[in-house]
Amino acid sequence: MEILGTTLRICVDDLEASVPFYERLAGGRALRFERGGVSVAAVGCFLLMSGPEAELDVLRKVTATIAVKDVEEAHRVLDELGAHILAGPVGTPAGRNLIAMHPDGAVYEYVDRGTAR
């Protein structure tokens, strides 16, 4: 499994107030989208999320997002290593993802940038 990078997940109270700081910090513009009632802004290696507290409580349980070359391969490797797949793989607008709990209890999202399926 080839890991391409990681994204830090940050829950914020006010997305509009937070985005300019992270755009200057990362030196780029935010890519914005909505998912499940949560407003999201992806800026460099930061994923800012704002929305209903019940939704954010679920999102806070995921430690980080890990970009991989192929989610299907990640699924196979994680399964072989004893990780518990909590969700996915599923298609998203940007590719595919899955949520896995590692044997130590840490929860991560794995994503690829392939075509959504």
N, C-alpha and C positions, 0 to 999 in steps of 0.2 A: 504494500500500500504506500503510495507516494503522498506525503503531506506537503501541501503547497504553502500553507500559512495559517495564521489564526486571527480571529476577530474577537476583540474584547466587547462583551455585552454590558451596556450601561443603561439602567433604568433612571429616567429623569422626570422631574415634576413638570417642567416646562420645556418642551422640545424646541419651540421657536427661540427661546432665550439661550438654549444650550448650543444649538447648531453653529452660530457664528464663531464661538470659541473653538470648537473642534475643527471647523473649516480652516481657521487660521493656523491651528496647531498642526494639522495634517497637511496643509498646503493644497487643499482641493475642495471641490464643491460636493455637497451632500446629494446622494441619490435617495429620494424619498418615496415611500410607499406605505400602504396600509395592509395589515394582516390581522384578521380576527379581532377587529376593534382596536388594535394598537397601531399608533402612528410610529413609523420607523424612519430613521435617517442613517444611511451608511456613509461614513466619512473616513476614508483611509482604512485603518485597522480598527476603527471604532464603530459599533452598532448601537445607536442611541434609540431607546424605546420609551414611549410615553402612552399612557392610556388608563383604563379602569384598573383599580388596585387588584381585583381578583385575577385579571389577566396577567398583570405584572408579577404577582406572586408565583404563578406557574413558570413564567419566563426566568425568574431569578434562580430557579433550581438548576438551570443549565449553566455550567461554569464558563464555557467558551464555545465558539464556533470554530471548527477546524475544516479548512478547505482541503479537499483531496482531489486527486486526478479522476477517480472513479468511485462513486458511492457503492456500486455493486461489489467491487473488490474490497472496499472498506468493510462492508457488511460481512463478507466471507471471513476476512482476517479477524474482525472483532469477535465473531461467533467462535472461531477456532481458539481464540485467546480467553474465552470464558466471559465475555461481556454479555450483558442482557440487552437485547434490542427492545426499546420501549415503543418506538414508532418508526414506520417507514421500512424501506425506502419509498418515498413518494415524490411525485413531480411538483415543482414549484415554478413560478414565472422565470426564475433564474437558473434552473437546473433541477437537481434532485437532492433530497436530504434524508437523513435518518437521525434519530435520537438514541443514544446508547448509554447504559450505565456500566461503567468499568467495574471490575471486581472489587475495587476499593470503595465503591459507592459514589464516585464522582460521575456527574452526568454531563455529556457533551453532545453537541449537534455536529454532524458531519455533513458537508455539502460539496457538490461538484458544480462546475459551471457549464455543464453540458446542456443539451436541449431538454427542456421539460418534457416529461413523459407521463 
